[in-house]
Amino acid sequence: MFELPEDVLDIQSLARDFARNEILPGAMARDKEHAFPHEQVRKLSELGFMGMFVPAEYGGAGMSTLAYVVALEEICYADASVGVTMSVNNSLVCWPILGFGTEAQKQKYLPDLATGKHLGCYALTEPNAGSDAGAQRSKAVKNGENYLLNGNKIWITNAPYADICVGYANLDPEQRHRTVCAFILETKWPGFKVGKPEEKLGITSSATSELSFEDLEVPAENLLGREKEGFKVAMATLDGGRIGIAAQALGIAQRAFDLAVVYAKERHAFGKPIGANQAIQWMIADMATRIEAARLLTWRAAVNKDGNDKARASHMCSMAKLAASECANFCADKALQIHGGYGYSKEYEVERLYRDARITTLYEGTSEIQRLVIARNYLG
Ligand code: CAA
């Protein structure tokens, strides 16, 4: 598959126009002020981009994963902070509710999430359960018709503005992943506490904070998937999340590349454009090649994600995330190098891209975790 289908090309063009006209112009100011992109997220909802996989019967756009990654790349080309906000709502909140939720849960939660009335977050990571996600210490105790949750979560994207949270807690932390449960939580419930926003290196206008569950009472009807099968919900959800981060990384890489090309043609040194030098040409060639390769992997993974072979999809999503996130860091670094000292200045967009790229090899599974997932398929 080398050409995008017609309907996906239409989505790409819609996302591109919106991103370049409505998101890109304010991106540097929002980054500087650490200002959450409320207005941009509201408009994304109007375009159907906050619930892209959600079928029309639940208020969503009913699109394919391929359409989603193509749209998300365009949004992240303009601003990766807006992109991660969109990605978390789609991949980490709407998707598991759609995939594991009961009919009543889908009807109750998806329409508001898909239309932008509500924003979602995903609470898996804990102070001592990052890469080792099975080490969940947040405790769930079955209490009649309810579960009582206590514990702490960290690095939760969207948490400061979220209405709904797909969160995890463990019936018996000694049993590790075998007793983890997934829940749909409403952030307005007593006992759901949001900590102060984190100060981050990049994606500064996205909102990230700690959460705590303090005697949080959760009705049993809000269990997502079966009891003790929450880890599978978490892992299957992250497969999709990882492809979203691959798309985010591609957007950052493409923007860095485009700015580098423009600068290489405009900037003169020693009586000629710097792009006339082989040193610059090789950087441009390497960036372009890595972007094309990562994009093909990401599109391939998107098609696999909508297919029947879930193990293959998981493998490909990790490959796409690994390749695209390493590519984003490579391209942002080279774009900054091509800009010379100017690239180190906050006056130039490549400085923000360099910082924004850095998170992509960390969240939703580090590059090392992606390599572990990929290698297991060959080595067992
Ligand atoms: N789909 C469904 N089930 C899966 C699965 C998948 N992709 N991967 C594993 N499982 C199942 C396994 O089949 C196994 O089931 P059984 O017990 O029935 O055999 C179970 O889950 C445990 O699997 P593992 O033995 O592989 O578990 P592990 O403890 O070795 O951990 C891991 C595996 C891949 C390292 C996992 O812990 C992992 O992915 N870690 C990284 C966590 C991560 O990505 N965190 C990101 C946080 S979210 C975030 O960043 C969001 C944000 O704010 C932007």
Residues whose N, C-alpha, C, O or C-beta is under 5 A from the ligand:
A	BS01	CAA	Y122 L124 T125 G130 S131 D132 A133 G134 W155 I156 T157 H177 F231 K232 M235 A236 L238 D239 S314 Y363 E364 G365 I369
